[in-house]
Amino acid sequence: MIAGTGAAEGAGHGARSPWSRLKVIVTGRPFRLLAFAGAVLLGLGLLYRTLSRYSIAELSSAVSAVSLGSLVMAGLFAAASYLTLTFFDFFALRAAGKPLPYRQAALASFSSLSLGHNVGFAGLSSGAIRYRFYARWGLNAGEVAQVVLFCGVTVAIGLSTLAGIMLLADPAAAEQLLGFSRGEVVGIATLVLALPLGYVLLAALPERLVRREVWRLHRPPVPLALAQVLVGTVNFACVAACLHQVVRQMADIGYPAVASTYVAANVATLITHVPGGLGVVETVVQHLLPGADLIGPLLVFRIVYFLLPLALGLALLSATEIRHRAMSQG
């Protein structure tokens, strides 16, 4: 009986499925080193591609167009956004049943998103880096996929909630920006706010009402669903505040209008998957906020929110990999 079991196991190993072979390749040391090198080179390439479009004089002029106070505030709002993003992963790990200490969730979140925001296809690009971290800490591919999905849902909920709140907070600005009537603005706001509300209600439904063969849902508990709404909204509110700090130097415009504009630009970026929304954000903002020279402030926004975190993320990722290799060899 024991011999038969061993033979069966040997046969099983000899007839590995394509997924098993792929998993061995992906988790192997050569592939991991290649993936790390590729991520670093890609990040450096993005930095070069973005900055090489401008001369030193243009970069200097763009920065000098924004007051020091606004520049500092923009930096603080950008930092607050990335801090909030760390809780996307922190809560996602709990929803996946694999809670980790905050410092680990924060490390994986910032390292992956600082690069993912600039690469495009953020779910896939940041997911690959997340897998690299979380696989070391005991998560399998399915659990990492749950984390990525949870974070993606949080993004959608956050965008919807901020859009709805801003449309209702200043409907007149939305009418002017979008060319809609007051009733249409209120209708759109109600529609987009239905998404987070429906999500929380779905999480609150009794299990007996949801468990069907066609409803194989892995629902988070209500507190986690509410946390998603909160951190998702706060994150995008901070990004919009970062943008507002730099564009208000050139245009007399309130925060709700800038926030609504940023939501529209971000949706366009998600649809096109252009790396970092390069050109998309600028085009949408210039179209919705005409009559002001916003190229300089928008460049400052890109430097503060995208490029500086990218440089920090690459340095952090490199330091983490070097430390991990040293510990593995030691």
Buried (B, 14 or more C-beta within 10 A) or exposed (E): EEEEEEEEEEEEEEEEEEEEEEBEEBEEEEEBEEBBEEBBEBBEEBBEEBBEEBEEEEBEBBBEBBEEEBBEBBBBBBBBBBBBBBBBBBBBBBBBEBEBEBEBBBBBBBBBBBBBBBBBEBBEBBBBBBBBBBBEEEBEBEBBBBBBBBBBBBBBBBBBBBBBBBBBBBBEBBBEBBEBEEEBBBEBBEEBBEBBBEBBEBBEBEEEEEEEEEEEEEBBEBEBBBBBBBBBBBBBBBBBBBBBBBBBBBBEBEBBBBBBBBBBBBBBBBEEBBBBBBEBBBEBBBEBBEEBEBBBBBBBBBBBBBBBBBBBBBBBBBEBBEEBEEEEEE
